[in-house]
Amino acid sequence: MKRLQLFLILTALILWNACNTSTDKNQGPEQVSPDIVNIDATAAGEVRSSGKPQFDFQETNFDFGTITSGEEITHEFKFKNSGDADLIISQAKGSCGCTTPEYPQNPVAPGEEGSIKVTFKSQGIAGQVVKDITILANTSPTTKVLTISGEVLKTGSEK
C-alpha cells in the first residue's frame, strides 16, 4: 500500500512539474500582435503580390575560425528590407544558451537596413561548433536561419 501511495505522489509531482513550465525570458515579447502576420493567399484564393517585407542578408553563414575556449565572439548579420512593407522581427533565438542574438525592436522600413547582432560565448565548449539563430518575422517564409561556426580549442586548464 505504501508503494502505491509513493507511486501516486511521484506521478502527481512529475505531471505537475511537466505542466508548470516557464517561458525563456530571451525569447522576446510574450505576445505578438496578429497584424504582423503577412498571409500570401486570401480566402478567395488570390495571391497578393505587394505589401510584403523581405530579408536581403549580406551573408547568412559566418565562420569565426579557430578560437580558444572562454573567448567571446560577436558578429553582425546585416540585412536590407528589400520588400515593400515594414519588416517586423518578433523573435530571434539561438540554438543554445551560449548563442545570444539581438535584433531591431522597431519595424525596418522598405529600403532600410538593419542587423542581427549575435554573441557566442565559448566557455566550457571545445571542438567543431555550428550554432543556428532562428529569426521569426512577418516575411514569407516567416523564419530565417543564420549560422555561426568554427572551432573551439581547449585551454591548458581544461581536460
N, C-alpha and C positions, 0 to 999 in steps of 0.2 A: 504494500500500500504506500509506503514511504517513497519507493522508487517511482510509482505512478505520479505522486504529488510533485516530486522533484522534476520529473519529465515535463509535467504540465506547466510548472513555473518557468522552467528554462525555455520551453516552447513559446510561452507568452512573452517573455523578455526578448527573445530573438525576433518575434513578429513585431513587437512594439518598436524595437530599435530599427528594424528594416523600414518601417513606415514613418519613422521620425527622422528622416534625413534632412540635412540643411543644405542650402544652396551655397555655391562658391562665390565669395564676395568679389572676385576678379572677373566675373562673367558680364559685367556691365549692368545696365538698368534691369530691374526685375520685371518690368512690364514694358512692352514695346507697343507704340501706337499702331493700330491696324492700318492707318492711312499711309504707312511707309511701304506696304506690300504692293508690288507692281505686278499685276497679273497680265500676261500677254494676250490671253484669249478672253473674250467676253462671253456671257451666257448664250448669246446668239451665234457663237462660233466664229465671230470676226476676230482677226488678229490685229492688234494695234501696232503701228509701225513708228509711232513717235511717242514722246513722253517717257523715254527710258533712260536712266543713268547707265553708264558703262565704265568699268575699270579699264585703264590702259596703263599697266605697270611697266616700268623700265626693265625690271627683272622680277622673277618670281622665285628664283633659287639663289642662295648666297652661300659660297664655300668660304669659311673663315680660316681654312688652312690647318696648321698644327699649333696648338696651344698647350700650356701646362695646366693640370687640374688646379682649380682655385681661381683661374683667370675669369674675367667677365668680358663678354663680347657684346657690343651694341652695333646694330645695323639698321639703317632706314631704307625701307622699300618705298620708293617714290612712285606716285601714280598721278594720272590725269583723268578727270571725268570727261571722257570723250563722247558721252551721251548728250541728250537734250533735256534732261531734268535733273534736279538736285539729287546728288548721291548721298545717301544716309547710311552710315555704318552703325549697326545696332549692337554688334558684339565682335570681339576678337579674342580668341582663346588659344593658348599654347598647348601642345600635346602633353606637357608635363609641367610641374611646378617650377622647374628650372628655366623655363622659357616664358618671358612676360612681354606681351605686346601692349603698346599704347597707340591709340587711334584718335582721329579727329572726332570730337563730340558734336560739332556743328555740321550742318549739311555742306557738301562741297558742290558749288555751282557748276553748271556746264562750262567746260573750257578751263576751269580752275584746277590747281594741283594740290595734292596733299601727300601725307606719308604715314606709313605704319612703322613705328619705332619698336624694334624687337631687342630685348636684352636676354642673353643666355648666360647663366651662372653655372660654371663647370665644377664647382666644389663637390668633391666626392664622386666624380664621374671620370671614367677612363675608357679609352678605345674609340672606335668609329662612332660618330654621333650624327643622327638625322632627326631633326625636330620640325614638326609641322605647326603652322599657325593658321587656324581656320577663321576666315573673315565671313561674317554674316551681314549682308547689306540688301538694299532694295534694288539690286541688279538682277539680270537674268543671265545665267542662273544665280540663285541667291547666295551661294557660297563660293569662296575663292580660297585656295590653299597656297600659302607661301611656305618655303622650306629653307632652313639653315642647316648646314652640315660641316663636318670637319673631323679632325682627330684630336682627342684629348689625351695627353701623356700623363702618366702618374708622376707625382713628385717623389723625391727620395724618401720622404717620411711615410708615404702610403705603401701598403703591402697588398 
